[in-house]
Amino acid sequence: MIASWQAERTGLGARRIEMLVRAERWQRVDHGIYAAFTGELPRHTLLWAAVLRAGRQSVLSHDTAAELNGLFDEPSKLLHVTIPDSQRIRPVAGLVIHRSKRAVEARDGDLLPPRTMIEETVLDLAQRATGFDDVVSLLARSCQRQLTTPILLITSMESRPRMRWRKEISLALADVAHGVHSPLEYRYLRDVERAHGLPDSDRQAVAMSRGRVVRRDVRYHSYAVVVELDGAASHPDERRWRDKRRDNAAAADGLITLRYGWADVTEHPCETALEVGRVLGRQGWPGPLRNCHRCQAWRLMISD
């Protein structure tokens, strides 16, 4: 891929480029952007074309940078580029153009095509998210996939004078660092466990069961109680049988398993906390279970 402004530096003038295109040795990809080969354009080539079309200091960003960095599994439908705030460019079909005073600072200096650093990409997407559950999902996924760390994300956030959800993101990153892997796990920790004074638990606890390594979403180790969280809207037969085997294996190891879905945690956190608290109480937890701001209708039951 080459832009006309790059070609000029090598002595290739507009007339020479036009001859190469007419001879079908090159092909025009966009205004002023050429591929020095013929045939179908691979995805990687199209990404380079987007950067070159946007100008000298542009970088791929947002969904497109996430695609390149392995944060998203599917290619972005539109190509996102970020340019310096002072740079001007006319609208380009298929390109989403973002402007930033930190475009140069946010660039990853080691990777090509030029793109924003993974920390900048995650935070850019977080600022665009419509809900905080989506933000937690981004934070957890980027750290689970070992693309970055909570510390690096916090450091990157400190360089942004304006940041939506700054406090909430900082708290969520602390939880991600301690094993939270999904929005549902975060909601359970915040709205069920902490809000109601349940004892601290281990997250993604690793154990051996029947000679195999297993992970428990939430484990109250001192009380032999496990909480498994399932955020799937549906529960296929294969997964249901796998969950049953896990629960049976836990029972064989002397563990009590409680299993909750999205509605249990997000719509009925107080009832869920009451149930977990009662099981923990039978296992020796002294309590007390406390009321949260949602517990008005449950106050007497929880206080008991």
N, C-alpha and C positions, 0 to 999 in steps of 0.2 A: 504494500500500500504506500502511496506517496501523494502528497498534496502539491498543488501547483506552486505554493510558496516554498516548499522544500525543493522541488525540481529546479527552480531558478538558481538555487545555490550550487547545484551540480552542473550548471550550464545548459540544462534542458529548457529551452524556451517553449512558448505556447505553440508555435508552429510545429516544432519537432514532436511534441506530445500529440498534437492532432494527427500527424502522420502515423504515429504508432497506433493510435486508436483506429484510424481508417484501415490500416494494414491488419487489424485484428490481432495485434501482438499485445496491446493493452486494452483495457475496457474502462469506460467512465462509470464510476460508482455513484457519484453525486457531483454537485457543482464544485469544480476545482479539485476533486478527489478521484484518484485513478488506481486501478489494480494492474500491476505489471505482469499480468497473466490473463488468460481467457478461461472460460468455464464457470462453473458454479462457485459462488462466494461462500466459503466456510464461515461459521459463526464468529470465529476469532477475527477473521478479516473484517466482518461487519462492525465489530467492536472497535477495531482500529480506525475504520472509516468514520465512526461517530466522533472519536476523539479528534481526528484531524479536521473534520468538518467544523467542529466547535471552536477551533483556534489553538494557538501555540501553547497556552497554559491551561488548557482544559484537562479534566480528569473524569474518568467514569466514576459514578457515585450511586448512592442509594441502592435500588434493587439490582442494577447491573453490576455494581461493585460487589454486592452480596453474592450474586451468582458466581462471579470469578473467584471470590475468596472461599467459596464452599459453604456459605451460610444458608443459601437457598439451593434446593435441589432442582428447581425448574428454571429455565431461562426467562428473563424478564420480557414481558410483552412489548414494552416500550424501552428505548435505550435512554438511560439517565446520564447526563453529564453535568459537571459543575464547572463554572468559569469564574474568574476573578470578578468582583463586583464592578470594577471599572471597565470591564470589557463589554462590548456591545455586539450582538449578533441577531440577525433576523430569525424569526421562527423557522424551524426546519421540520418537515414532516417526519414523524417517527421518533423525534428527539424530545425529551423533556429536559429543559435547560434550567439549571439552578444557578443562582449567583451567590457568592460568598466572599467576604473579606479575608477568609482563611483558606481559600482554595489552594494556594501554593503550600501553605503550612500543613494542610491536611493530606497532601499527596504522599503515598508510599514511594519512597525513593528507590526501592529495590525491585519493584515488580512492573512488568509490562504486559498488556497495554497500561498506560498510566491510570491509576485508580486511587481512591481514598484509602487510607489505612483502615484496617478492619475495625479498630475502635471508633474511628470517625464514622464509618459506615453504620455500625450498630446504633450509635447515638443519633445520626441523621434519621434513620428509620424510626427510632424511638420517638423523636420529636414529631414525626408525621403520623404516628399511630393514633387510632381513634379511641382506644381504651387502654387502661393500664395492664390488663391481662395480656394484651399483645406485646407490651413493653417487656413484661416479665418473661414471656416466651422467647423474645429476641435475646435478652440477657442470658437466660439459661442455655439456649441453644448454642450461642457463640462460645460459651465457656465449656459446655459439655463436649463440643467438637474440638476443643483445645485450639481454637483459633485465637483466643485472647484469654485474659484473666480478669477477675474483678478489680484487682489493683490497677491494671493498665486502663481499664474503663473509667475508674474513678479519676485517675491522673488526667486522662483525656478530657473528662468532663470539667475539670478545674480550669481548663484553658478556654472554656466557653462562658463569656460574661452573662449571656442569657440562655437559660436552660429550663425548659418545661419539665415539671415533675422532678426537680433536682433532689429534694429531700427524699422523696419516695424511691427514686432510683438508687440512691446511696444505701438506703435500708434494704432494698431488694437485693442489691449486689452482696451485702453482708450475708444474707440468707443463701444466695447462690453459692457463695464461698463455703457454706456449711452444708451443701448437699441438695438444696432445692433444685429440682429438675424441670418443673413445669408450673404453669399458672395455677393448676389445681393444688399442687403441693404448697405453693405459696399462700393460697387462700386458706388451706387447712391450718398452716402454721400461724397465720395472722388472725383469722376469724374464729377458729375453733380452739386451737391450743393456747396461744398467748392471751387472747381476749377473755378466756374463761379460767386462766390460772392453772391449766393442766401442767403436769411435770414436763421438764425438758425431755426431748426424745432424740434418738439418732435417726438421721435421714439417709436413705440409700444404704442402710446397714448391711454389711457383707457378712455372710455366715456360711457354714458348711452344713448341707442337709443331704443325707443319703449319698455321701461322697461327692456331691456337686456343690459348686459355689452358687449361692443365691443372694439376691438383693431384696431387702424389705423396704418399702417406701418409707414407713415410719415404724420405729421400734422403741417401745418403752422397756428398756433392757431390764431394769430392776424389778419389773412387774410381769415379765413374760407375756406382754401384750404387743401384737403387731397390728398396724393399720395399713391396709392396702387401698390405694386410691386409683380409680379408673375414670378417666375423663372422656372415654369414647362414648359417642352418642348411641352406638349400637354395640352389641356384644355377640359376635359370631360364635358358633358352636365350638370351633377349635379353640378360641380364646377362653371360652367358658370352661371347657374341660381342663385347659392348662391352669386356670385359676383354681379349679377344684383340686387338682393335684398339688398345687402349691399350698393350699389351705390344709389339705390332709397331711402333707409333709410337715407343716408347721405344728399341727396337732400332735403328730408323732414325736416331735421334739419338745413337747410340753408347752407350746405357745398357743395363746388364744388369738384368733385372727378376726378382726372387724374389717368389713369392706364397704367403702362408700364411693358414690359417684358424684358427678358435678352438682346435681340438684341438692344432695345431702349437705354438701359443704357450702355452696353459695346461697341457697334459698333457705336452708334450715340449719345454720351453724350452731344455734343454741341447743336445739334438740340433739344434734350430733354430739356436741360437747357433753351434754347431760348423760348420754348413753356411754360414751367413752369413760367419763368420770366414774360412773357406777361400776363398770367392769374393772377399772383400775382400783377402785375402792375395795372390791371383793378380793383383789390381788394384793392388798396391803397398803395402798397409797392412802396417806392420812388426810389428804385434801388441804384446804377446802376448795370446792369449785366456786368460782365467783361469777357475779353478774357482769355482763358487758352492756354497752349502750343499747343493744337490741333486746335485752332480756326482760323488758317491762312485764310482758304477759307471762314470763317464766319465773319471775322473781322468787315466789314462795317455793317453787319446786327446786330451783337451783340452790336457794339458801338452805333448804333442808338437806 
